């Protein structure tokens, strides 16, 4: 099993255990691949829900640039909802899982 496959299995377990969601493994795999090498770096592999700059990066680089959404789509509300679903007290919020949840929230699976 490759390192990426191990991470995808970890992300699927996080979705099930912490969010109560059975992952669409095909979409989760495509989202994980879309994250690129950031999933292998401990700092960039996670998203801090308390860091406003980090949340702005998620909004601008992922929601607007990758998914093609606009400011009028209540992006901040969606990010907050995803952080609540994932659990704000959860220390490790994996970027691929956050992106997966946002992709599902906006029904933008077609971006992948």
N, C-alpha and C positions, 0 to 999 in steps of 0.2 A: 504494500500500500504506500503510495507516494505521500509526501508531506502535505500536499494540497488536499488529497483525499482524506487524510486524517483531520485536517482543519474543517473540511466540509462536514464530516461526521460530528465533530465537536459543535459546529454551528447548528446542525440539525437537532442535536441533543439539547442545546440551549433553547432553541425555539420550543421544543416539547416541554422541557422541565420548567423554564422560567416564564414562558408566554402561553403555554397550553395550546400550541399550534403544531399540527402535523405539517411538516415542510413539504412543499412541492420540490422534490430533490433536483429536478431538471432546472428549474428556475434558480434555486439556491446555488447550484453549480455554476450557472452562467453569471449570477451576481458576484460570486466569489472570484471567478476568473476576471470579471470586469474590474475588481479592486486592484488587480495587478500585484506587484511585489509588496505592496503595503501590508498584506496579510502576514508576512513573515517577520515584520518588525514589531516588537512588543508595543512601542508607543503608537505607531500609526495603525495598528490592527484594532485598536479600541477607540471608542468615542466617549468623551467626557461630557455628561449631561449638564455639568455645572460650569463648563467653560463656554462663555458666550462666543468667543472667537471660533471655537471648534464647531459650534452649532451653525454659525454663519457660513463656515466652509462647507458643511454638509448641505446647507440650503443653496449656496451659490454654485458649487462645483458638481453636486449630484442632482439635486432637484431641478435647478434651472438649466444647467448645461447638459447633463446626461439625459434626464427625463423630459426636458423641453417644457417645463411648467413655467408659469409667470407668477409674479408677486401676488396677483389677485387670487391665487388658488389657496389661500390660507396656509402657507407653507410652515409658518411658525407653529400654528395650531396642530398641524400634522406631526411635526417633529416632537412637540410636547406629548401628543397622544402616544406616539411610538415609545418615547422614553418612559411614560407611565406604564404602558403594556410590558415593556422589558423589565421595569422595576428600577426606579431611581436609586434605590439603596444598593442595587446590584453593582458591585465595583467594576466588573469587566463587562462592558457592553461592546460586543464585537461589531466592527464596522460592517462586515458583510451581513450580519443579522439585522442591523439597523437599516441598511440599504434594502434588504429583502422586504422588511416590514413596510418601508416607505413605498417601495415598488407595488406591493400588494394594496396598500392603502389607496393609492391613486390609480389602481388598475392599469399600470403602465408596463405590464409584462412584455408588450410588443417592443419596448426599447431594447430588449435582449433577444 
